[in-house]
């Protein structure tokens, strides 16, 4: 079974992702900067990590059922 993408709760609406974490940054992906919009979360287009704004509209724990939102995209 494939594990769901990682969800990271953040305190700022502008975040960066380089795919690192359990692996060294050199083995991740290019660093990208993402902006959390009115939906309260954003997904990295490279590794599918989901960044959820603490206290935002999506900060209720059930964001895995919501659609992917890549930075700059709209529903």
C-alpha positions in Angstrom: 0.0 0.0 0.0 1.3 3.5 -0.9 1.6 5.9 1.9 -0.3 9.2 1.6 1.8 12.3 1.0 3.2 14.1 4.0 1.2 16.9 5.6 3.1 19.7 7.3 1.4 22.4 9.4 3.1 25.8 9.1 2.6 29.2 10.7 3.3 31.4 7.6 1.5 31.5 4.3 4.7 31.5 2.2 6.7 28.2 2.4 9.5 26.5 0.6 10.0 22.8 -0.3 13.1 21.0 -1.5 11.9 17.5 -1.0 14.2 16.8 1.9 13.2 15.5 5.2 14.3 11.9 5.9 16.6 12.1 2.9 19.5 14.7 2.3 18.5 17.8 0.4 20.8 16.9 -2.4 18.6 13.9 -3.2 15.3 15.9 -3.1 14.1 18.3 -5.8 14.8 21.9 -6.7 13.7 24.3 -4.0 10.3 25.9 -4.8 8.4 28.6 -3.0 4.7 28.1 -2.4 2.0 30.5 -1.3 -1.0 29.3 0.7 -4.2 31.0 -0.5 -7.7 31.3 0.8 -8.1 27.5 0.8 -5.7 27.2 3.7 -3.3 24.8 2.1 -1.0 24.2 -0.9 0.6 21.1 -2.4 4.2 20.8 -3.7 4.1 20.0 -7.4 7.3 17.8 -7.1 6.7 15.7 -4.0 3.0 16.2 -3.2 3.7 17.4 0.3 0.8 19.3 1.6 1.4 22.5 3.6 -1.5 23.5 5.9 -1.7 26.9 7.5 -2.1 26.7 11.3 -5.4 28.2 12.2 -6.5 28.4 8.6 -9.7 27.1 7.1 -8.1 23.7 6.2 -6.5 23.3 9.7 -9.0 20.6 10.9 -7.2 17.4 10.1 -9.2 16.1 7.1 -7.2 17.8 4.3 -6.4 14.4 2.7 -9.8 14.3 1.1 -9.5 17.8 -0.4 -8.3 18.2 -4.0 -4.6 19.0 -4.8 -3.9 22.7 -5.0 -0.5 23.6 -6.6 0.9 27.0 -6.1 -0.7 29.5 -8.4 -3.5 27.2 -9.4 -7.2 27.7 -8.7 -10.1 25.4 -8.3 
